[in-house]
């Protein structure tokens, strides 16, 4: 389910979506790190997480790991989904 960035631009569909519903902090970011290599450089990985800390943790992880945080939208069930583009 595509969303928009703060500028109103459409977010890309991810090549891989990680279901981290029910996982407490820091597990969504751990799963993101584990699966980054599962997508090719330039592709997008999405993390679906109910954990409120993921809203800050995913962008911070992307920044620290030199990956591109694209923004947040929602999965089909309304749970927050965070999108990261693999740079390397």
Buried (B, 14 or more C-beta within 10 A) or exposed (E): EEBEEEEEEEBEEBBBBBBBBEBEBBBBBBBBEEBBEEBEEEBBBBBBBEBEBBEEBBBEBBEEBEBEBBBBBEBEEEBBBBBBBBEE
